[in-house]
């Protein structure tokens, strides 16, 4: 099988897994279960839905689904895809790293909760990163895309912390000053920011070097 076709199939599988993971997690939330936040089940339905879309994990998986869908359907031209591609790569990599370090699944998870957790935090990150390394497409990320791509996580952090005094809720325990203290939240934000910047620099540096023959969309 030629490389471009194999790459397209890989991205198609990634797209399907990301969509299924998000939809399944949404169904689990609506059934009154949760992955991280023990207060979700007690919240009104509208608040459950709002909180669901506030999770960085959910947002990064959605961005990956959109980005890989664009690749599969051959709509990769234009600056919007460049920014989306870089943002999704950074976001899903951070999701996988943070989940491995700070968000271990609870032993009390049901089968559906554990499945969602593993799809969102392991399967999609691995598929996206391996797909980028092995198949590209190349030439769609550059230095000019870094600041626009990082605007999303910056806005997410500011909105998450800014809304806490109003809602009394944050999506992750390491951003909750009641659990880790204000200093702990500051340290977490600094570490995550450094991780974002390091990953952005690594991706921009590595992308043209993974295959020296330049722009090589897998769908061409």
ABEGO torsion letter per residue (X at the ends): XBAAAAAAAAAAAAAAAAAAAAAAAAAAAAAGBBAABAAAAABBAAAAAAAAAABAAAAAAAAAAAAAAAAAAGAABEAAAAAAAAAAAAAAAAAAAAAAAABBBBAABBAAAAAAAAAAAAAAAAAAAAAAAAAOBBGABBAAAAAAAAAAAAAAAAAAAAAAAAAGBBABAAABAAAAEAAAAAAAAAAAAAAAAAAAAAAAAAAAAABAAEBBBAAX
